[in-house]
Amino acid sequence: MRPTRAALTLVATALTPALLLAAPAFAAGSAPSPATAVATAAAAGSGVDDMSDDDVRVAIMRIIGDPNTGRAVYAAAQKAMDGTIEDQRYFLETGRWIAQAEDDRVAIARILGTADPKTDKAVIREANKALDTNTPEALRAFLETGYRLARAEDDRVRVARILADPTISDALRAAAEDAIDGTPEELRYFLEVGQYETA
């Protein structure tokens, strides 16, 4: 839809913490994805109130030490560790998920920034849809499943274009026919490696 949206999203990301903290209620009427529903339920019923102060600190230190932790979550975790135990409990129950939404927006903006408008139409469409919806659930659902499925849709179009070429070899045609009916990972493998091995 709008590849330049990536630049706008990066700018908007700078305002996100203030906006989220000013309005912490997220789209009450939206239906969360199954994966996000689990994460939200884990946050709401995580038993943080039943954790000892030391357990709370250990849980936050694990988040800080995780190499997959995004910048916003990392910064919020560090801030919580510099605060009171109430700040730390708030981070585990709520602040972490607010910061995760910010990290997810940045991740989607990066995907949009590298997407090719000519060949990545489904990825661009679904990424923009997630950003337009702008709920933590929609952002997370895109990153966990939507991106994979949208990329597979674009990859099927690429493979179909290969099959439409009457000059390809029989071996390449057979490999492309196998790939087009395959999983998203098989499609990607064919495009990145398999077509060149066959050729």
N, CA, C and O of each residue as an XYZ file, in Angstrom:
796
protein
N       0.820     -1.185      0.000
C       0.000      0.000      0.000
C       0.866      1.251      0.000
O       0.917      1.965     -1.001
N       1.560      1.532      1.127
C       2.378      2.734      1.204
C       3.741      2.389      1.793
O       3.895      2.417      3.014
N       4.754      2.059      0.953
C       6.065      1.711      1.487
C       6.674      2.846      2.297
O       7.457      2.597      3.214
N       6.327      4.096      1.972
C       6.894      5.223      2.712
C       6.342      5.289      4.124
O       6.822      6.072      4.944
N       5.352      4.485      4.410
C       4.774      4.451      5.748
C       5.825      4.055      6.785
O       5.714      4.423      7.954
N       6.835      3.314      6.363
C       7.875      2.891      7.297
C       8.531      4.093      7.953
O       8.761      4.101      9.163
N       8.830      5.099      7.163
C       9.458      6.293      7.723
C       8.512      6.989      8.702
O       8.929      7.439      9.768
N       7.251      7.071      8.332
C       6.265      7.700      9.221
C       6.115      6.915     10.511
O       5.980      7.490     11.590
N       6.142      5.597     10.389
C       5.985      4.763     11.574
C       7.151      4.942     12.525
O       6.961      4.990     13.740
N       8.356      5.040     11.985
C       9.518      5.241     12.842
C       9.427      6.555     13.601
O       9.805      6.632     14.770
N       8.924      7.588     12.934
C       8.749      8.871     13.612
C       7.671      8.747     14.675
O       7.836      9.226     15.797
N       6.567      8.102     14.316
C       5.467      7.953     15.266
C       5.875      7.116     16.466
O       5.342      7.295     17.561
N       6.819      6.200     16.266
C       7.261      5.335     17.349
C       7.845      6.145     18.499
O       7.731      5.757     19.661
N       8.464      7.258     18.173
C       9.038      8.100     19.221
C       7.952      8.623     20.162
O       8.212      8.849     21.344
N       6.744      8.816     19.646
C       5.641      9.310     20.464
C       4.874      8.206     21.159
O       4.063      8.485     22.043
N       5.108      6.964     20.783
C       4.312      5.853     21.266
C       4.280      5.721     22.781
O       3.192      5.572     23.337
N       5.434      5.768     23.496
C       5.359      5.556     24.941
C       4.426      6.542     25.636
O       3.638      6.157     26.500
N       4.516      7.812     25.257
C       3.666      8.813     25.895
C       2.201      8.555     25.575
O       1.341      8.678     26.448
N       1.916      8.200     24.337
C       0.535      7.941     23.946
C      -0.023      6.710     24.639
O      -1.170      6.707     25.088
N       0.784      5.674     24.724
C       0.307      4.455     25.358
C       0.099      4.635     26.853
O      -0.870      4.123     27.415
N       1.008      5.363     27.502
C       0.866      5.567     28.933
C      -0.294      6.496     29.244
O      -0.930      6.381     30.291
N      -0.568      7.425     28.321
C      -1.683      8.335     28.531
C      -3.016      7.628     28.321
O      -4.024      8.007     28.918
N      -3.023      6.595     27.470
C      -4.269      5.875     27.180
C      -4.010      4.382     27.198
O      -3.877      3.776     26.135
N      -3.933      3.760     28.386
C      -3.539      2.358     28.471
C      -4.611      1.358     28.067
O      -4.316      0.169     27.951
N      -5.841      1.799     27.850
C      -6.879      0.851     27.448
C      -6.763      0.569     25.969
O      -6.834      1.492     25.157
N      -6.585     -0.692     25.599
C      -6.405     -1.078     24.202
C      -7.702     -1.584     23.641
O      -8.326     -2.467     24.229
N      -8.118     -1.057     22.534
C      -9.227     -1.537     21.699
C     -10.080     -2.587     22.374
O      -9.966     -3.776     22.079
N     -10.923     -2.154     23.266
C     -11.720     -3.080     24.052
C     -12.563     -4.001     23.186
O     -12.837     -5.136     23.575
N     -12.976     -3.529     22.023
C     -13.846     -4.343     21.196
C     -13.126     -5.235     20.216
O     -13.784     -5.978     19.488
N     -11.805     -5.201     20.160
C     -11.103     -5.988     19.155
C     -10.940     -7.422     19.625
O     -10.805     -7.691     20.818
N     -10.954     -8.333     18.671
C     -10.783     -9.746     18.995
C      -9.322    -10.109     18.856
O      -8.771     -9.980     17.763
N      -8.658    -10.565     19.934
C      -7.245    -10.900     19.856
C      -7.012    -12.194     19.100
O      -7.874    -13.071     19.048
N      -5.817    -12.293     18.510
C      -5.431    -13.540     17.858
C      -5.200    -14.597     18.941
O      -4.998    -14.240     20.101
N      -5.225    -15.880     18.593
C      -5.008    -16.912     19.603
C      -3.673    -16.756     20.322
O      -3.602    -16.904     21.542
N      -2.606    -16.454     19.564
C      -1.290    -16.314     20.187
C      -1.268    -15.138     21.153
O      -0.682    -15.225     22.232
N      -1.906    -14.040     20.763
C      -1.909    -12.861     21.615
C      -2.824    -13.063     22.805
O      -2.550    -12.564     23.897
N      -3.905    -13.790     22.602
C      -4.802    -14.061     23.718
C      -4.054    -14.800     24.820
O      -4.265    -14.541     26.005
N      -3.175    -15.728     24.421
C      -2.381    -16.458     25.404
C      -1.442    -15.501     26.124
O      -1.319    -15.549     27.348
N      -0.773    -14.622     25.360
C       0.163    -13.676     25.971
C      -0.568    -12.721     26.902
O      -0.080    -12.416     27.990
N      -1.744    -12.246     26.478
C      -2.507    -11.321     27.297
C      -3.015    -12.008     28.557
O      -2.987    -11.437     29.647
N      -3.478    -13.238     28.389
C      -3.946    -13.991     29.550
C      -2.796    -14.257     30.514
O      -2.961    -14.202     31.732
N      -1.628    -14.547     29.943
C      -0.461    -14.783     30.792
C      -0.116    -13.526     31.574
O       0.267    -13.591     32.742
N      -0.257    -12.376     30.913
C       0.047    -11.118     31.588
C      -0.972    -10.831     32.681
O      -0.611    -10.422     33.785
N      -2.257    -11.049     32.367
C      -3.302    -10.719     33.326
C      -3.321    -11.694     34.494
O      -3.492    -11.297     35.647
N      -3.144    -12.966     34.186
C      -3.225    -13.961     35.252
C      -1.894    -14.600     35.538
O      -1.829    -15.786     35.858
N      -0.845    -13.845     35.429
C       0.497    -14.403     35.518
C       0.899    -14.764     36.934
O       1.940    -15.388     37.143
N       0.086    -14.380     37.911
C       0.444    -14.686     39.283
C       1.540    -13.806     39.829
O       2.221    -14.178     40.785
N       1.720    -12.637     39.232
C       2.763    -11.723     39.705
C       2.517    -11.371     41.165
O       3.466    -11.227     41.936
N       1.246    -11.231     41.554
C       0.925    -10.904     42.945
C       1.387    -11.997     43.900
O       1.669    -11.734     45.069
N       1.463    -13.228     43.392
C       1.874    -14.353     44.237
C       3.386    -14.546     44.254
O       3.900    -15.354     45.028
N       4.093    -13.816     43.414
C       5.551    -13.961     43.343
C       6.215    -13.177     44.470
O       5.749    -12.108     44.863
N       7.305    -13.728     44.979
C       8.091    -12.981     45.969
C       8.809    -11.834     45.275
O       8.936    -11.832     44.051
N       9.271    -10.875     46.033
C      10.001     -9.745     45.455
C      11.218    -10.229     44.676
O      11.522     -9.712     43.601
N      11.916    -11.229     45.228
C      13.095    -11.756     44.535
C      12.717    -12.429     43.225
O      13.423    -12.288     42.226
N      11.605    -13.159     43.225
C      11.161    -13.814     41.990
C      10.812    -12.788     40.919
O      11.091    -12.999     39.739
N      10.208    -11.683     41.325
C       9.873    -10.611     40.385
C      11.152    -10.063     39.752
O      11.228     -9.884     38.536
N      12.142     -9.802     40.585
C      13.413     -9.254     40.064
C      14.114    -10.250     39.141
O      14.668     -9.864     38.112
N      14.089    -11.520     39.507
C      14.710    -12.550     38.663
C      14.000    -12.617     37.311
O      14.650    -12.728     36.272
N      12.679    -12.550     37.324
C      11.920    -12.597     36.073
C      12.291    -11.424     35.170
O      12.437    -11.594     33.960
N      12.442    -10.248     35.748
C      12.811     -9.078     34.946
C      14.242     -9.210     34.437
O      14.524     -8.847     33.295
N      15.144     -9.720     35.262
C      16.536     -9.889     34.824
C      16.629    -10.905     33.684
O      17.489    -10.779     32.813
N      15.759    -11.897     33.684
C      15.744    -12.848     32.565
C      15.315    -12.161     31.276
O      15.854    -12.439     30.205
N      14.349    -11.268     31.384
C      13.911    -10.504     30.215
C      15.054     -9.628     29.717
O      15.306     -9.557     28.514
N      15.734     -8.971     30.625
C      16.862     -8.112     30.249
C      17.971     -8.940     29.597
O      18.598     -8.493     28.637
N      18.210    -10.136     30.114
C      19.287    -10.980     29.593
C      18.947    -11.728     28.309
O      19.832    -12.313     27.683
N      17.690    -11.719     27.912
C      17.265    -12.431     26.706
C      17.718    -11.653     25.471
O      17.328    -10.498     25.304
N      18.535    -12.261     24.597
C      19.010    -11.532     23.412
C      17.900    -11.159     22.434
O      18.103    -10.305     21.571
N      16.735    -11.785     22.554
C      15.616    -11.470     21.672
C      14.736    -10.333     22.189
O      13.782     -9.933     21.521
N      15.051     -9.816     23.365
C      14.270     -8.722     23.928
C      14.474     -7.467     23.092
O      15.606     -7.092     22.788
N      13.370     -6.818     22.723
C      13.433     -5.592     21.935
C      13.886     -4.400     22.765
O      13.953     -4.468     23.992
N      14.194     -3.313     22.077
C      14.720     -2.128     22.763
C      13.746     -1.521     23.757
O      14.135     -1.154     24.866
N      12.477     -1.412     23.365
C      11.500     -0.786     24.265
C      11.278     -1.644     25.503
O      11.205     -1.117     26.613
N      11.170     -2.958     25.328
C      10.996     -3.846     26.471
C      12.238     -3.791     27.355
O      12.131     -3.745     28.581
N      13.408     -3.796     26.737
C      14.660     -3.727     27.491
C      14.716     -2.450     28.318
O      15.042     -2.489     29.505
N      14.396     -1.313     27.690
C      14.440     -0.031     28.397
C      13.421      0.001     29.534
O      13.721      0.485     30.626
N      12.215     -0.514     29.279
C      11.186     -0.530     30.325
C      11.595     -1.448     31.477
O      11.326     -1.146     32.640
N      12.244     -2.565     31.155
C      12.707     -3.485     32.193
C      13.801     -2.838     33.033
O      13.798     -2.955     34.259
N      14.732     -2.159     32.380
C      15.802     -1.465     33.109
C      15.226     -0.393     34.028
O      15.647     -0.249     35.176
N      14.255      0.357     33.505
C      13.621      1.402     34.303
C      12.910      0.802     35.510
O      12.966      1.348     36.612
N      12.240     -0.329     35.288
C      11.559     -1.005     36.397
C      12.561     -1.446     37.465
O      12.303     -1.307     38.660
N      13.695     -1.972     37.030
C      14.708     -2.420     37.989
C      15.288     -1.262     38.788
O      15.745     -1.451     39.916
N      15.274     -0.065     38.210
C      15.757      1.122     38.927
C      14.696      1.683     39.872
O      14.982      2.557     40.691
N      13.464      1.171     39.750
C      12.357      1.689     40.551
C      12.066      0.832     41.765
O      12.912      0.074     42.238
N      10.847      0.972     42.255
C      10.397      0.240     43.438
C       9.890     -1.138     43.035
O       9.771     -1.443     41.848
N       9.594     -1.964     44.027
C       9.045     -3.278     43.733
C       7.677     -3.144     43.077
O       7.290     -4.002     42.283
N       6.938     -2.081     43.395
C       5.654     -1.845     42.723
C       5.872     -1.564     41.240
O       5.106     -2.028     40.395
N       6.922     -0.801     40.927
C       7.268     -0.539     39.523
C       7.608     -1.846     38.803
O       7.240     -2.049     37.646
N       8.304     -2.708     39.497
C       8.720     -3.977     38.902
C       7.525     -4.898     38.670
O       7.443     -5.569     37.641
N       6.611     -4.926     39.617
C       5.401     -5.735     39.442
C       4.537     -5.170     38.310
O       3.975     -5.922     37.513
N       4.439     -3.849     38.250
C       3.673     -3.216     37.171
C       4.281     -3.572     35.821
O       3.555     -3.839     34.864
N       5.606     -3.576     35.738
C       6.265     -3.922     34.479
C       5.875     -5.327     34.040
O       5.512     -5.527     32.881
N       5.942     -6.305     34.944
C       5.625     -7.682     34.569
C       4.162     -7.852     34.181
O       3.845     -8.628     33.279
N       3.272     -7.133     34.856
C       1.844     -7.288     34.585
C       1.376     -6.498     33.365
O       0.544     -6.976     32.594
N       1.910     -5.290     33.189
C       1.365     -4.378     32.172
C       2.433     -3.720     31.312
O       2.344     -3.752     30.084
N       3.424     -3.134     31.929
C       4.422     -2.332     31.205
C       5.153     -3.103     30.130
O       5.487     -2.555     29.080
N       5.401     -4.368     30.391
C       6.103     -5.198     29.402
C       5.303     -5.283     28.108
O       5.881     -5.227     27.023
N       3.984     -5.418     28.206
C       3.155     -5.606     27.023
C       2.964     -4.290     26.265
O       2.814     -4.287     25.043
N       2.972     -3.183     26.993
C       2.926     -1.876     26.333
C       4.214     -1.666     25.539
O       4.181     -1.233     24.387
N       5.346     -1.977     26.166
C       6.634     -1.840     25.484
C       6.757     -2.819     24.330
O       7.354     -2.491     23.305
N       6.198     -4.026     24.480
C       6.253     -5.012     23.396
C       5.531     -4.509     22.162
O       5.984     -4.737     21.040
N       4.398     -3.818     22.359
C       3.666     -3.253     21.222
C       4.522     -2.233     20.494
O       4.488     -2.153     19.266
N       5.281     -1.462     21.236
C       6.189     -0.489     20.607
C       7.262     -1.204     19.791
O       7.541     -0.819     18.655
N       7.860     -2.235     20.363
C       8.870     -3.016     19.627
C       8.263     -3.661     18.382
O       8.913     -3.737     17.340
N       7.026     -4.122     18.489
C       6.365     -4.748     17.349
C       6.140     -3.740     16.225
O       6.301     -4.076     15.052
N       5.769     -2.506     16.574
C       5.601     -1.469     15.541
C       6.911     -1.225     14.793
O       6.925     -1.090     13.569
N       7.992     -1.172     15.535
C       9.306     -0.953     14.911
C       9.657     -2.125     13.997
O      10.159     -1.922     12.892
N       9.395     -3.348     14.453
C       9.695     -4.533     13.640
C       8.899     -4.511     12.341
O       9.431     -4.837     11.280
N       7.630     -4.128     12.420
C       6.801     -4.074     11.213
C       7.279     -2.957     10.294
O       7.289     -3.120      9.074
N       7.675     -1.831     10.867
C       8.205     -0.732     10.055
C       9.470     -1.165      9.316
O       9.690     -0.763      8.173
N      10.295     -1.976      9.956
C      11.505     -2.484      9.290
C      11.146     -3.420      8.141
O      11.770     -3.377      7.080
N      10.147     -4.259      8.353
C       9.694     -5.150      7.281
C       9.215     -4.318      6.095
O       9.563     -4.603      4.949
N       8.417     -3.288      6.374
C       7.933     -2.412      5.298
C       9.086     -1.700      4.599
O       9.057     -1.504      3.384
N      10.091     -1.317      5.362
C      11.233     -0.599      4.797
C      12.043     -1.430      3.824
O      12.697     -0.886      2.934
N      12.006     -2.757      3.988
C      12.776     -3.625      3.090
C      11.903     -4.286      2.027
O      12.412     -4.978      1.146
N      10.593     -4.076      2.109
C       9.681     -4.719      1.151
C       9.766     -4.049     -0.217
O       9.898     -2.830     -0.321
N       9.686     -4.866     -1.256
C       9.687     -4.380     -2.634
C       8.242     -4.196     -3.088
O       7.492     -5.171     -3.138
N       7.831     -2.966     -3.423
C       6.434     -2.734     -3.812
C       5.987     -3.536     -5.029
O       4.790     -3.753     -5.216
N       6.925     -3.977     -5.853
C       6.566     -4.731     -7.053
C       6.299     -6.204     -6.767
O       5.477     -6.827     -7.439
N       6.983     -6.760     -5.782
C       6.880     -8.203     -5.554
C       6.362     -8.585     -4.170
O       5.977     -9.735     -3.956
N       6.344     -7.665     -3.250
C       5.932     -7.975     -1.874
C       4.582     -7.353     -1.539
O       4.402     -6.783     -0.463
N       3.643     -7.464     -2.461
C       2.351     -6.790     -2.296
C       1.561     -7.301     -1.094
O       0.976     -6.500     -0.366
N       1.531     -8.594     -0.873
C       0.777     -9.143      0.260
C       1.424     -8.735      1.580
O       0.726     -8.390      2.534
N       2.743     -8.774      1.638
C       3.447     -8.365      2.857
C       3.143     -6.905      3.167
O       2.831     -6.565      4.308
N       3.230     -6.043      2.162
C       2.959     -4.614      2.367
C       1.506     -4.408      2.796
O       1.229     -3.624      3.703
N       0.591     -5.106      2.148
C      -0.832     -4.976      2.487
C      -1.095     -5.386      3.928
O      -1.751     -4.655      4.670
N      -0.590     -6.545      4.330
C      -0.869     -7.050      5.674
C      -0.130     -6.264      6.751
O      -0.658     -6.075      7.847
N       1.084     -5.803      6.456
C       1.820     -4.983      7.425
C       1.091     -3.666      7.655
O       0.938     -3.226      8.795
N       0.648     -3.044      6.582
C      -0.099     -1.786      6.720
C      -1.422     -2.001      7.449
O      -1.857     -1.145      8.220
N      -2.060     -3.143      7.204
C      -3.316     -3.447      7.897
C      -3.069     -3.549      9.409
O      -3.856     -3.040     10.207
N      -1.979     -4.205      9.789
C      -1.647     -4.333     11.215
C      -1.367     -2.966     11.831
O      -1.811     -2.677     12.942
N      -0.628     -2.125     11.105
C      -0.324     -0.787     11.618
C      -1.568      0.084     11.665
O      -1.716      0.900     12.575
N      -2.462     -0.076     10.701
C      -3.703      0.701     10.700
C      -4.608      0.289     11.858
O      -5.237      1.136     12.492
N      -4.670     -1.012     12.130
C      -5.461     -1.501     13.258
C      -4.850     -1.011     14.565
O      -5.557     -0.570     15.471
N      -3.519     -1.097     14.646
C      -2.730     -0.500     15.730
C      -3.146     -0.975     17.119
O      -3.160     -0.187     18.065
N      -3.482     -2.249     17.248
C      -3.677     -2.823     18.581
C      -2.510     -3.762     18.844
O      -1.936     -4.308     17.902
N      -2.151     -3.958     20.103
C      -1.075     -4.909     20.393
C      -1.359     -6.283     19.799
O      -0.444     -6.975     19.353
N      -2.646     -6.680     19.793
C      -3.011     -7.993     19.263
C      -2.744     -8.089     17.765
O      -2.194     -9.081     17.288
N      -3.137     -7.056     17.031
C      -2.952     -7.071     15.572
C      -1.469     -7.035     15.213
O      -1.038     -7.719     14.285
N      -0.700     -6.250     15.934
C       0.737     -6.149     15.664
C       1.416     -7.492     15.905
O       2.195     -7.959     15.074
N       1.117     -8.110     17.043
C       1.731     -9.388     17.393
C       1.281    -10.485     16.439
O       2.085    -11.326     16.036
N      -0.007    -10.484     16.073
C      -0.517    -11.516     15.163
C       0.187    -11.430     13.812
O       0.498    -12.458     13.212
N       0.440    -10.215     13.328
C       1.153    -10.086     12.056
C       2.552    -10.670     12.173
O       2.984    -11.421     11.299
N       3.260    -10.335     13.238
C       4.638    -10.808     13.371
C       4.708    -12.317     13.597
O       5.639    -12.971     13.128
N       3.730    -12.871     14.312
C       3.790    -14.296     14.628
C       3.289    -15.185     13.496
O       3.829    -16.270     13.281
N       2.263    -14.741     12.768
C       1.719    -15.594     11.709
C       1.454    -14.848     10.404
O       1.674    -15.394      9.323
N       0.988    -13.616     10.498
C       0.589    -12.875      9.301
C       1.719    -12.640      8.321
O       1.523    -12.752      7.111
N       2.898    -12.315      8.825
C       4.036    -12.054      7.944
C       4.402    -13.313      7.169
O       4.631    -13.261      5.960
N       4.454    -14.436      7.863
C       4.798    -15.719      7.220
C       3.805    -16.054      6.108
O       4.200    -16.472      5.019
N       2.525    -15.870      6.387
C       1.498    -16.200      5.402
C       1.484    -15.214      4.235
O       1.290    -15.611      3.086
N       1.687    -13.937      4.530
C       1.719    -12.927      3.462
C       2.931    -13.145      2.561
O       2.834    -13.023      1.340
N       4.062    -13.465      3.163
C       5.258    -13.729      2.356
C       5.059    -14.955      1.479
O       5.522    -14.994      0.339
N       4.361    -15.965      2.020
C       4.071    -17.165      1.225
C       3.177    -16.817      0.043
O       3.359    -17.352     -1.051
N       2.214    -15.927      0.251
C       1.345    -15.492     -0.850
C       2.176    -14.825     -1.951
O       1.989    -15.106     -3.135
N       3.087    -13.945     -1.552
C       3.961    -13.297     -2.530
C       4.889    -14.299     -3.206
O       5.150    -14.200     -4.405
N       5.383    -15.259     -2.440
C       6.279    -16.269     -3.007
C       5.562    -17.161     -4.016
O       6.155    -17.567     -5.016
N       4.288    -17.469     -3.762
C       3.516    -18.271     -4.729
C       3.380    -17.525     -6.058
O       3.435    -18.128     -7.129
N       3.203    -16.214     -5.971
C       3.129    -15.411     -7.203
C       4.462    -15.485     -7.946
O       4.484    -15.619     -9.170
N       5.564    -15.398     -7.218
C       6.886    -15.486     -7.856
C       7.079    -16.833     -8.552
O       7.568    -16.904     -9.679
N       6.680    -17.908     -7.846
C       6.829    -19.247     -8.431
C       5.909    -19.398     -9.644
O       6.291    -20.017    -10.637
N       4.708    -18.840     -9.568
C       3.780    -18.899    -10.705
C       4.371    -18.187    -11.919
O       4.163    -18.620    -13.052
N       5.095    -17.114    -11.695
C       5.749    -16.404    -12.811
C       6.838    -17.264    -13.442
O       7.029    -17.247    -14.658
N       7.546    -18.014    -12.609
C       8.558    -18.925    -13.142
C       7.877    -19.990    -14.002
O       8.349    -20.316    -15.091
N       6.768    -20.527    -13.503
C       6.040    -21.561    -14.244
C       5.436    -21.022    -15.536
O       5.231    -21.780    -16.484
N       5.153    -19.739    -15.586
C       4.556    -19.142    -16.793
C       5.574    -18.977    -17.920
O       5.203    -18.709    -19.063
N       6.847    -19.136    -17.598
C       7.900    -18.993    -18.605
C       8.015    -20.303    -19.404
O       8.398    -21.324    -18.833
N       7.697    -20.300    -20.694
C       7.723    -21.544    -21.474
C       9.139    -22.049    -21.753
O       9.309    -23.171    -22.229
N      10.141    -21.246    -21.465
C      11.511    -21.645    -21.811
C      12.240    -22.360    -20.671
O      13.391    -22.762    -20.846
N      11.602    -22.527    -19.510
C      12.322    -23.161    -18.401
C      12.486    -24.653    -18.666
O      11.744    -25.250    -19.446
N      13.476    -25.238    -17.998
C      13.754    -26.668    -18.180
C      12.661    -27.512    -17.513
O      11.906    -27.030    -16.669
N      12.602    -28.775    -17.916
C      11.636    -29.697    -17.314
C      11.920    -29.886    -15.826
O      10.995    -30.004    -15.022
N      13.194    -29.912    -15.467
C      13.569    -30.097    -14.062
C      13.133    -28.903    -13.216
O      12.614    -29.071    -12.113
N      13.347    -27.705    -13.740
C      12.933    -26.504    -13.011
C      11.413    -26.439    -12.914
O      10.870    -26.043    -11.883
N      10.731    -26.825    -13.981
C       9.262    -26.816    -13.957
C       8.748    -27.790    -12.891
O       7.833    -27.456    -12.137
N       9.327    -28.980    -12.828
C       8.897    -29.973    -11.831
C       9.157    -29.471    -10.410
O       8.316    -29.636     -9.526
N      10.317    -28.861    -10.194
C      10.645    -28.342     -8.862
C       9.707    -27.197     -8.482
O       9.270    -27.108     -7.334
N       9.398    -26.327     -9.433
C       8.498    -25.197     -9.169
C       7.091    -25.697     -8.879
O       6.415    -25.150     -8.007
N       6.635    -26.720     -9.586
C       5.299    -27.279     -9.346
C       5.208    -27.907     -7.959
O       4.179    -27.807     -7.290
N       6.298    -28.559     -7.528
C       6.321    -29.107     -6.173
C       6.287    -27.983     -5.141
O       5.577    -28.070     -4.138
N       7.053    -26.937     -5.394
C       7.165    -25.835     -4.429
C       5.872    -25.055     -4.298
O       5.506    -24.663     -3.190
N       5.176    -24.821     -5.386
C       3.997    -23.951     -5.346
C       2.885    -24.536     -4.476
O       2.053    -23.796     -3.952
N       2.869    -25.856     -4.322
C       1.875    -26.491     -3.463
C       2.416    -26.765     -2.062
O       1.738    -27.378     -1.237
N       3.628    -26.314     -1.799
C       4.276    -26.624     -0.530
C       3.988    -25.619      0.573
O       3.145    -24.732      0.439
N       4.705    -25.787      1.648
C       4.574    -24.905      2.814
C       5.252    -23.569      2.517
O       6.007    -23.459      1.551
N       4.989    -22.554      3.342
C       5.698    -21.281      3.159
C       7.218    -21.451      3.167
O       7.932    -20.780      2.422
N       7.701    -22.353      4.017
C       9.150    -22.569      4.095
C       9.685    -23.235      2.828
O      10.786    -22.917      2.379
N       8.916    -24.152      2.252
C       9.331    -24.808      1.008
C       9.335    -23.821     -0.158
O      10.217    -23.869     -1.015
N       8.365    -22.945     -0.184
C       8.345    -21.898     -1.220
C       9.587    -21.031     -1.117
O      10.255    -20.766     -2.117
N       9.895    -20.588      0.105
C      11.039    -19.704      0.318
C      12.335    -20.415     -0.053
O      13.218    -19.823     -0.675
N      12.446    -21.693      0.331
C      13.658    -22.450      0.010
C      13.828    -22.568     -1.499
O      14.930    -22.398     -2.022
N      12.739    -22.859     -2.194
C      12.820    -22.983     -3.647
C      13.307    -21.674     -4.272
O      14.174    -21.687     -5.145
N      12.753    -20.552     -3.827
C      13.124    -19.265     -4.421
C      14.565    -18.857     -4.089
O      15.264    -18.274     -4.918
N      14.989    -19.170     -2.878
C      16.334    -18.753     -2.451
C      17.418    -19.730     -2.868
O      18.555    -19.322     -3.109
N      17.089    -21.017     -2.959
C      18.128    -22.018     -3.213
C      17.741    -22.991     -4.325
O      18.494    -23.181     -5.280
N      16.568    -23.602     -4.197
C      16.183    -24.710     -5.051
C      16.177    -24.408     -6.534
O      16.622    -25.233     -7.333
N      15.685    -23.248     -6.916
C      15.620    -22.939     -8.358
C      17.021    -22.850     -8.959
O      17.216    -23.163    -10.134
N      17.988    -22.429     -8.162
C      19.360    -22.303     -8.694
C      20.063    -23.656     -8.722
O      20.877    -23.920     -9.607
N      19.745    -24.517     -7.747
C      20.295    -25.874     -7.784
C      19.762    -26.626     -9.000
O      20.505    -27.344     -9.669
N      18.484    -26.457     -9.279
C      17.865    -27.150    -10.425
C      18.428    -26.629    -11.738
O      18.698    -27.392    -12.665
N      18.600    -25.301    -11.798
C      19.128    -24.704    -13.025
C      20.561    -25.136    -13.245
O      21.182    -24.737    -14.230
